[in-house]
Amino acid sequence: MKRNLEIQVPGGERKVLLHTCCAPCSSAIIECLMNNGIEPVIFYCNPNIWPQEEYLIRKNECSRYASALGLETVDADYDHDTWLSAVKGLENEPERGGRCLKCFRMRLERTAAYAHEHGFKVITTTLASSRWKSLDQINEAGRYAAGLYPDVTWWDHNWRKGGLQERRLEIIRDYGFYNQQYCGCEYSFRGTQPEK
């Protein structure tokens, strides 16, 4: 059942660059944006995802959903080695620790740069829908990234509210999405495995 959550984009923009981590997290957000007359352009930038096969599965699911809705997807390409260099020394940080903040900043900096280069005024991320992530860290990273460009605004909407979590589960079921069991990087995967 679709929810009719009313949302307002900063500056009244009708087009948003939406950093997207995966189809399950993005599904209800995309639907909500479209129901409010807002056109999201999907920016798939996830160099953290490991292994590459997992990255491709998630990317293809995002593309499948975007295509079904007639939306544009931008593939930022896979560059896991650069991501590994960026988080070097933070490998043993817990989830919601310093590694996650560094990861968010890297991905949202690339989102903000693309927005600046292609005329998008507002960016936001589907990362903010995950209960496993810190909203404070996501918003800190988003504000920092948008702050690098005077023409880009960070939209810090809380995508966990307004029935979107429930709608997300319905869409996952309706589309038969692959629904991963870990954040994406090898360190978060390690954290989901039982102790030996």
N, C-alpha and C positions, 0 to 999 in steps of 0.2 A: 504494500500500500504506500503510495507516494505521500511524502510530507510536504506541506506548503509553508515552510519556514521562510520568513521574510528577512532578507539581508540587504545591507547597504555597503557598497564598495566605496572606499575613500575617494573623494573628488567626484563621485557619481559616474565613474568610468564604466563603460559597458563591455570592455575587453580586459582580461586579466591573464598574466602569464602565471600558470599554475605549475610550480615544481611538484612533480608526481613521483612518489616512491614505488607504488605498485597499484594494480587495478583494484584490489579489495579496499585499500585505504582511500583511493580517489573516487570510487564509484558514487557514493551518496553525495559527496561534495560537488562533483561535476553535475549531477542531476539537480542539486539545489541551486547551483549557479545558473544553469540553463532555465530552470523554472522561474528565476527572477530576472530573466532577460539579459543575463551576463554571459558573454562568450569566453569560455576558457580556452587557452591554447596550452596544450600539454607539453611541459618541458621535462623530458626524461633525462635526469642527470644523477646517476647513482654509481660512481666508480668504487664505492665501498662494497658492493655486492660481490660475494664469493661463493662458489667458483663461477667462472664465466658462464657455464651452462645455466646456473641459477639466474644470473643476470639476464640471459636471453629469454628464459621462460617468463620472467616478470615483465620484461620489455614487451614481449609479444602479446601478453595478456592486456597490457595497457593499450597497445596499438589496436588490438581486437575490439576493445570497448570504445575507444575513441572513433574508430572507423564505423562502428555500428551507430554512433551518434552523429556522424558527419563532422567530427572535430579534427583539427590539425594537431599533429604530434611532431615535436622537435626532438631528435635524438642527439644528445650531447656527446655521444660516443663513450666507449668503455676505456678507462685509463686507471686500472687498479694499482699499477706500480706507483703512479704519482700519489694516489691516495695513501698507499702504504708508507711512502716517504713523509707525507704530511702528519701521520699519526705515530711516527716512530718515537719510541720512548713511552707511549701511552698504551701499549699492548695489554697491560695487566690492570688497566682502569676498569672499574665495574660499569655496568650499564648505567646511564645517566651521569657518568663521570666526565672527566676532561676529554677523553677520546671522542665521546659523542658530540660534545660542544665543538670540537675541532672539525669533526666530520660535517656537522650541520653548516658551519661557517664556510667550509670549502664548497659544498654543493650550492648553498644559497648565494655565495659570491659569484659563482658561474651563472646562476639564474639572473642575478641583478645585472651582470655584465651583458648578458644576452638581451635583457629588457632594454637596457640603455642603447644598445646598438641597433635594436629593431623597433624602437618607438613605443614600447609598453610602459605605461605610467605606474602600474600597480603589480606587485608580485605577492604571492602567498604560497603555502606549501601544504600538501596532504600529510606531511609528517605530524602536523598538529592534531591529526585525528587519532593517533595511536596512544592508547593508555600506557604503553610501555616507555613512552618518551616524556621528557620534561618540557612542558610548555614554556617555562622560564628560559631554558636553554635555547629552544627553537626561536623564541621571540628575540632573545639577545643576539643570536646569529643573524636573524632576518633584519633586525634594525641596523646591525653593523654593516651587512652586505648592501642594503639599500642606501645607507649613509655614504657609501663610496661614490654615489651618483646623485647629483641634485635633482634630476628629473625622474627618479624612481622612488616610489613609496612602498613601505612594507605594510601589508595588511595583516594584523595580528588577530584575526578572527579565531575564536575557539570552536573548532569543528567537531568537538565531542558532544555538543549540546543540541537541543532542539529536535531530538528524535533521529539524528543522523546515524548514530551507532546502530539503532534497530533497523533502519532502512538499509544500511550497509550490509547487514546479514541477509536481508531479503534479496538484494541485488547479487550478492555472492552466490546464493543458491540459484537464482533465476538464470544467471549466466554460466554457472558451473565453473567459476573462477578457480584457478590454482591459488590456494591460500597457504602461504608459507608459514613456517613455525618459528622462524628466527628473524631478527632485524635485517640481516644481510651480510655483514662482514664475518670473517672467520672467527673473530673474537667473541661476537655475540652468539655464533653457532656453538663455540666451545662452551659457553655459559648455559646452553640448553641440554648439554649431554650429561648423563649420570656420571658420578664419580666412579673411577675404577679402583 
